[in-house]
Amino acid sequence: MKYKLFLIAMSLTFTAAYAFHLNRLNSQPVPYPEGYRNWIHVKSGLTGSASPMFNKLGGFHHIYANPEAITGYKTGKFPEGSMIVFDKIEMIDDGKGNISEGKRKWLDVMIKRERSDSTGGWDFDEFLGDSKTEHPAAVVITGCYRCHAADKTRRIVFSQLRN
Amino acid sequence: MKYKLFLIAMSLTFTAAYAFHLNRLNSQPVPYPEGYRNWIHVKSGLTGSASPMFNKLGGFHHIYANPEAITGYKTGKFPEGSMIVFDKIEMIDDGKGNISEGKRKWLDVMIKRERSDSTGGWDFDEFLGDSKTEHPAAVVITGCYRCHAADKTRRIVFSQLRN
């Protein structure tokens, strides 16, 4: 029991310290990606009802990239100002195999900013629903960094441009 | 039995006559939609394993529109040269709710050509896989017309631009 509490405390401490570190890095807010629905569609996926995370993650995701990021996908080098959007859309299942799109759940954004080496030069944020101003708790954004930027064994941009 | 044969014969006659009619209309081939992956992504859907047509229709579909067709979605009037693409992509299901994209199955294309009133001013065709020249049998294309253009109670363009 004591060991469990210790682990929980350590985990909270780590998360808080990491969030503080990121807040300092991220003093320049990530802008809402105006016009991203006119950007190139990189690829899509779906999290279906078989997922243990369905309540949270269920639905389509569509990835869009601005022209700078398209250069990055093609050359492997993402220039300053590259923006990639992960557009999360509810799924509507008619039970007969027809799965269509519902409302927007959230919009994840990553932007390339050379100034920040410690997160691979990218900043991350999330916009809730169709809002251009509302964000989730900082701990959610910490999760973006932890997976995309803090694990140096992984590429920071996970997706590839589908043909 | 005789009645059944009569129905089959009538159905084949109708299909052949209709295909012939369309071939005459469609003397100008539908061009391959070069660069459509850079067009605006209109919306998506998925045909999942619960569909009785899964073997044929299973997978993602992404709809893309050229600039003329985007004007059409926004104004309700599709100008000459509007092109809409229905991009059919295999789905890969890991059994844990993660459904990702596989290979292209086919590409459906519709193009607005005012010259042809009898099919609502649109021509239709399908390209197999990633091919820019291979098409399915004419009867498949007849199906496009029958559903989109011949039934005057329906709109010819079914999709709407998602926000």
Interface residues (C-beta under 8 A of the other chain):
Chain A: R37 N38 I40 H41 K43 S44 G45 L46 T47 G48 S49 A50 S51 P52 M53 F54 G58 F60 H62 Y64 I89 M91 D93 G95 K96 G97 N98 I99 S100 E101 R104 D130 R162 N163
Chain B: R37 N38 I40 H41 K43 S44 G45 L46 T47 G48 S49 A50 S51 P52 M53 F54 G58 F60 H62 Y64 I89 M91 D93 G95 K96 G97 N98 I99 S100 E101 R104 D130 R162 N163
